[in-house]
């Protein structure tokens, strides 16, 4: 396992020492004060010092932190599909991407609630540059995806990542979460990047591709927010793209977006886990001769599951009608809901700018468009 040392989560044998190293860190105090607002510092400090496993850290601390986040930034979190999963089986969860912290945290809250195996989760090293955040993510069972590498280094890193994910699933009996794409979707079009599947396939080593993916037990995951807390933050990049300009991130943009994604208002949230992809993979193997076509078909199967089970909210229907100047979905929302959404639109962007207005609305409307491809939304 030593070849994975620079990317893996902490071992349980390393947990207590890591916690003792950061227990008095100002960011830990801020996190714990947020999580346990009515508890004296000495209480959580002592409990952290007595924690010796990642599971205990997640179940006793992070689980409560996420519930506080939900309490302050949402109007309820619902789930579906978990009853189909086996309590002792590790799965590869591939989800649409709304927020790197919340996507995985919400999934793990649901897995813990249903008595299922929690996930090891991929996180980019650009988000954990500070040593405290890196330690916290490794305590929370994250493994590090290395960014900004040369093409040769990227190839080696991707191969190692692929081997590590397969190792976790088949040797460690550990579920794994990975986003269907690098970077959260900017326009509401959830689509699996073939590069993600190519990376996962790198460790196949001669095993027929669809048989290899069958061993991974892929479960597509669909996450939908009524409000995207980072909607306005995505607009500068869309504007740059529309103007054919290169978008350059601000210095602390990743961190700002990360905090906004966690604490920003989401209203209602729904998370659905689809069926394990199985017979679909047999059909893909039988009907596609090249690896490239097989990966394309696999991406489509993941997309079909995610988009088909995506929960649409009034905000999606309102945005669709506003964008298309129609009342097609007027029965899906109230006049008050429409007014509230229009107020949000006016407060968050310059609505006189057509590119910004259409981009903002499309972000919410595209899930409706995508859903209509499968059945009437």
C-alpha positions in Angstrom: 0.0 0.0 0.0 3.0 2.3 0.4 2.8 3.5 -3.2 -0.6 5.1 -2.3 0.8 7.0 0.7 0.7 10.4 -0.9 -3.0 10.1 -2.0 -4.7 7.8 0.5 -6.9 8.6 3.5 -5.4 8.1 6.9 -5.2 4.6 8.4 -7.2 4.2 11.6 -3.8 3.7 13.4 -2.9 7.3 12.4 -6.3 8.9 13.3 -5.7 9.7 17.0 -2.3 11.3 16.4 -3.7 13.4 13.5 -6.6 14.6 15.7 -4.3 15.5 18.6 -2.2 17.5 16.1 -5.2 19.6 15.0 -7.5 19.6 18.0 -6.4 23.1 19.1 -6.3 24.6 15.6 -8.5 27.7 15.2 -10.4 26.1 12.2 -11.1 23.0 14.3 -12.6 25.2 17.1 -14.7 27.0 14.4 -15.9 23.7 13.0 -16.8 22.2 16.4 -18.4 25.4 17.7 -20.6 25.3 14.6 -21.3 21.6 15.0 -22.0 21.6 18.8 -23.1 25.2 19.6 -24.3 24.3 23.1 -21.3 22.2 24.2 -18.3 23.4 26.1 -15.0 23.2 24.2 -13.5 20.8 26.8 -16.2 18.3 26.0 -15.5 17.9 22.2 -11.7 18.3 22.8 -11.7 15.3 25.1 -14.0 13.3 22.8 -11.7 14.0 19.8 -8.7 12.9 21.9 -10.4 9.6 22.5 -11.2 9.0 18.8 -9.2 6.3 17.1 -11.0 5.5 13.8 -12.2 7.3 10.7 -15.7 5.9 11.2 -16.0 7.2 14.7 -14.8 10.6 13.6 -17.3 10.7 10.7 -20.2 9.3 12.8 -19.7 11.4 15.9 -18.5 14.7 14.5 -18.9 15.1 10.7 -22.4 13.6 10.6 -23.5 16.2 13.2 -21.7 19.0 11.3 -23.6 18.1 8.1 -26.9 18.1 10.0 -26.1 21.6 11.2 -25.3 22.6 7.7 -28.7 21.2 6.5 -30.5 22.9 9.4 -29.0 26.3 8.4 -28.9 26.1 4.6 -31.7 23.9 3.5 -35.4 23.2 4.0 -35.0 19.5 4.1 -33.0 16.6 2.8 -34.7 13.5 1.3 -33.4 10.3 -0.3 -34.6 7.4 -2.3 -33.2 4.1 -3.7 -31.0 3.0 -0.7 -33.3 0.1 0.2 -32.1 -1.7 -2.9 -28.4 -1.8 -1.8 -26.7 -4.5 0.2 -25.3 -3.6 3.6 -22.1 -5.6 3.1 -21.3 -4.8 -0.5 -19.0 -1.9 -1.6 -20.2 0.1 -4.5 -18.6 2.7 -6.9 -20.9 5.7 -6.6 -20.7 8.0 -9.7 -22.7 11.2 -9.2 -23.6 14.4 -10.9 -21.5 17.1 -9.4 -23.0 20.0 -7.4 -20.5 20.5 -4.6 -17.3 18.6 -3.8 -17.9 18.6 0.0 -21.7 18.3 0.1 -22.1 15.7 -2.7 -20.0 13.2 -0.7 -21.1 14.3 2.8 -24.8 14.0 1.9 -24.2 10.6 0.4 -22.4 9.4 3.5 -25.0 10.8 5.8 -27.6 8.7 3.9 -25.3 5.6 3.8 -24.8 5.9 7.6 -28.5 6.3 8.2 -29.2 3.1 6.1 -26.4 1.0 7.7 -24.5 0.8 4.4 -20.7 1.0 3.8 -19.6 4.7 3.6 -17.3 5.9 0.9 -13.8 6.9 0.3 -14.1 10.0 -1.8 -12.0 11.8 -4.4 -11.0 15.5 -3.8 -8.7 17.7 -5.8 -5.4 18.8 -4.2 -6.3 22.4 -5.2 -9.0 22.3 -2.4 -6.7 21.0 0.3 -3.6 23.1 0.0 -3.8 24.2 3.7 -2.4 21.4 5.9 -5.4 21.5 8.2 -7.8 21.0 5.4 -5.6 18.1 4.0 -5.6 16.4 7.4 -9.3 16.9 7.8 -10.1 15.5 4.4 -7.9 12.4 5.0 -9.6 11.9 8.4 -12.9 12.1 6.5 -11.7 9.3 4.2 -10.9 11.4 1.2 -8.1 10.5 -1.3 -6.3 13.2 -3.2 -6.6 13.8 -6.9 -3.4 15.5 -8.1 -4.0 18.5 -10.4 -1.7 20.7 -12.5 0.7 17.9 -13.5 2.6 17.5 -16.8 1.0 15.1 -19.3 3.5 12.4 -18.4 2.9 12.9 -14.6 -0.8 13.0 -15.1 -0.8 9.7 -16.9 1.1 8.1 -14.0 -1.1 9.7 -11.4 -4.3 8.6 -13.2 -3.0 5.0 -13.4 -2.2 5.1 -9.7 -5.7 6.5 -8.9 -7.3 3.8 -11.0 -5.4 1.1 -9.1 -6.2 2.7 -5.8 -10.0 2.9 -6.4 -10.1 -0.8 -7.6 -8.0 -1.8 -4.6 -10.4 0.0 -2.2 -13.5 -1.7 -3.8 -12.1 -5.2 -4.2 -9.6 -5.6 -1.4 -10.6 -3.2 1.3 -14.4 -3.7 1.0 -14.7 0.1 0.9 -17.2 1.9 -1.3 -15.9 4.8 -3.4 -17.5 8.1 -4.6 -16.3 9.9 -7.6 -17.9 12.8 -9.6 -19.0 12.1 -13.2 -16.8 15.1 -14.3 -13.9 17.2 -13.1 -15.4 20.4 -11.7 -19.0 21.1 -10.9 -21.4 21.6 -13.8 -21.7 25.3 -14.8 -24.8 25.1 -17.0 -27.0 22.4 -15.4 -26.2 19.8 -18.0 -25.1 16.8 -16.1 -23.0 14.6 -18.4 -20.3 12.0 -17.6 -16.9 12.9 -18.9 -15.3 10.0 -20.8 -12.0 11.0 -19.3 -13.3 9.9 -15.9 -14.2 6.5 -17.2 -10.9 6.2 -19.0 -9.1 6.9 -15.7 -11.2 4.2 -13.9 -10.4 1.7 -16.7 -6.6 2.1 -16.5 -6.2 -0.6 -14.0 -8.2 -3.2 -16.0 -4.9 -4.9 -17.1 -6.4 -7.1 -19.8 -9.7 -7.9 -18.1 -12.6 -7.3 -20.6 -13.7 -3.7 -20.0 -17.3 -4.3 -19.1 -16.5 -7.3 -16.9 -14.0 -5.0 -15.1 -16.7 -2.3 -14.5 -19.1 -5.0 -13.4 -16.7 -6.0 -10.6 -16.8 -2.3 -9.5 -20.6 -2.4 -9.0 -21.4 1.1 -10.4 -24.3 2.9 -8.8 -25.2 6.2 -10.5 -26.2 8.9 -8.0 -28.5 11.9 -8.8 -28.3 15.0 -6.5 -30.6 17.9 -7.0 -30.9 21.2 -5.1 -33.9 23.5 -5.3 -31.5 26.5 -5.2 -27.8 26.2 -6.3 -25.9 28.2 -3.6 -23.1 28.9 -6.1 -25.3 29.9 -9.1 -24.1 33.5 -9.3 -20.5 32.5 -8.7 -20.6 30.5 -12.0 -21.6 33.4 -14.1 -18.2 35.1 -14.7 -16.9 31.9 -16.2 -20.0 31.6 -18.5 -19.6 35.2 -19.5 -15.9 34.7 -20.4 -16.8 31.6 -22.4 -19.6 33.5 -24.3 -17.1 36.3 -25.1 -14.5 33.7 -26.2 -12.1 34.8 -23.4 -9.8 32.7 -21.2 -11.3 32.6 -17.7 -8.7 33.1 -14.9 -9.8 32.2 -11.4 -9.4 34.7 -8.5 -6.7 33.8 -5.9 -9.1 32.3 -3.3 -11.9 31.5 -5.7 -11.9 27.7 -5.0 -12.1 28.2 -1.3 -14.8 30.9 -1.5 -16.9 28.6 -3.8 -16.3 25.7 -1.4 -17.6 27.7 1.6 -20.6 29.1 -0.4 -21.5 25.6 -1.5 -21.6 24.4 2.1 -23.3 27.3 3.8 -25.3 28.9 0.9 -29.1 28.4 0.8 -30.2 25.3 -1.1 -33.9 25.0 0.0 -34.9 21.4 -0.6 -32.3 18.7 -1.5 -33.0 15.2 -2.9 -30.5 12.4 -3.4 -31.4 9.3 -5.4 -29.2 6.2 -5.8 -30.0 4.2 -9.0 -29.8 0.5 -9.7 -26.4 -1.2 -9.9 -25.4 -1.2 -13.6 -25.3 -4.9 -14.6 -27.3 -6.1 -17.6 -26.6 -2.8 -19.2 -22.9 -3.6 -19.2 -23.6 -7.0 -20.9 -25.5 -5.3 -23.6 -22.7 -2.7 -24.1 -20.1 -5.5 -24.4 -22.2 -7.4 -26.9 -23.0 -4.4 -29.1 -19.8 -2.4 -29.1 -16.5 -3.8 -30.4 -14.1 -1.0 -29.5 -13.1 0.2 -26.0 -13.9 3.7 -27.0 -17.4 2.9 -28.0 -17.9 0.8 -24.9 -16.8 3.8 -22.7 -19.2 6.1 -24.6 -22.1 3.7 -24.1 -21.2 3.3 -20.4 -21.2 7.1 -20.0 -24.6 7.2 -21.6 -25.9 4.5 -19.3 -24.7 6.5 -16.3 -26.3 9.7 -17.7 -29.6 7.9 -18.4 -29.8 6.8 -14.8 -28.8 10.2 -13.3 -31.0 12.3 -15.5 -34.0 9.9 -15.4 -34.1 10.0 -11.5 -33.2 13.7 -11.2 -35.7 15.5 -8.9 -37.1 18.6 -10.5 -38.1 21.5 -8.3 -40.4 24.5 -9.0 -37.2 26.6 -9.6 -36.4 24.4 -12.6 -39.8 24.8 -14.2 -39.9 28.5 -13.5 -36.5 29.0 -15.1 -37.6 27.0 -18.2 -40.7 29.1 -18.6 -38.9 32.4 -18.1 -36.1 31.4 -20.5 -38.5 30.2 -23.2 -41.1 32.9 -22.6 -43.8 30.3 -22.1 -46.3 29.1 -19.4 -45.8 25.4 -20.3 -45.1 24.4 -16.8 -47.2 26.9 -14.9 -49.0 24.1 -13.1 -45.7 23.1 -11.5 -45.2 26.2 -9.4 -47.2 29.0 -7.6 -47.1 32.7 -8.5 -45.4 33.3 -5.1 -42.6 30.8 -5.9 -42.1 32.5 -9.3 -41.9 35.9 -7.7 -39.3 34.7 -5.1 -37.2 33.1 -7.9 -37.3 36.3 -10.0 -36.3 38.3 -7.0 -33.3 36.0 -6.5 -32.4 36.4 -10.2 -32.5 40.2 -9.8 -30.4 40.2 -6.6 -27.7 37.9 -7.9 -27.0 39.0 -11.4 -27.3 42.0 -13.8 -30.6 40.9 -15.5 -30.0 43.6 -18.2 -27.1 41.5 -19.5 -28.8 38.9 -21.7 -25.8 36.5 -21.6 -25.9 36.5 -17.7 -29.7 36.3 -17.5 -29.9 33.4 -20.1 -27.0 31.6 -18.5 -28.4 31.8 -15.0 -31.9 30.6 -16.2 -30.4 27.9 -18.4 -28.5 26.5 -15.4 -31.9 25.8 -13.7 -33.8 25.0 -16.9 -31.5 22.5 -18.5 -32.4 19.7 -16.1 -36.0 20.0 -17.3 -34.8 19.8 -21.0 -32.7 16.8 -20.1 -35.6 15.1 -18.3 -37.9 15.7 -21.2 -35.7 13.5 -23.4 -36.8 10.5 -21.3 -40.4 11.3 -20.5 -42.6 14.4 -20.2 -41.1 16.4 -17.3 
